[in-house]
Amino acid sequence: MKQGIHPANYRPVVFKDMSNDDTFITRSTINAKETVEIDGVSYPLVKIEISNTSHPFYTGKQKLVDTAGRVDKFMSRYGNRKKSS
């Protein structure tokens, strides 16, 4: 590996999934504006919208998507165009 190209400010950071309040600690260089105290230790806090504990692919809970309505909307917008040769 090349010397001097990797960031030197790796530190433990808490990531919090805002959809289900799940938190996990990992090392990161991300800048955080907030802090949180866990087990008497203060960590930078990064709030995220989705993680593996709330993503439908990992949880197996799929949302029903109205694909027929999307197809009809697409066809009404773009389906009637004729190719110009």
Summary of the structure (lengths in Angstrom):
residues: 85
radius of gyration: 22.3
end to end distance: 55.7
largest distance: 71.6
contacts: 147
relative contact order: 0.17
helix: 20%
strand: 32%
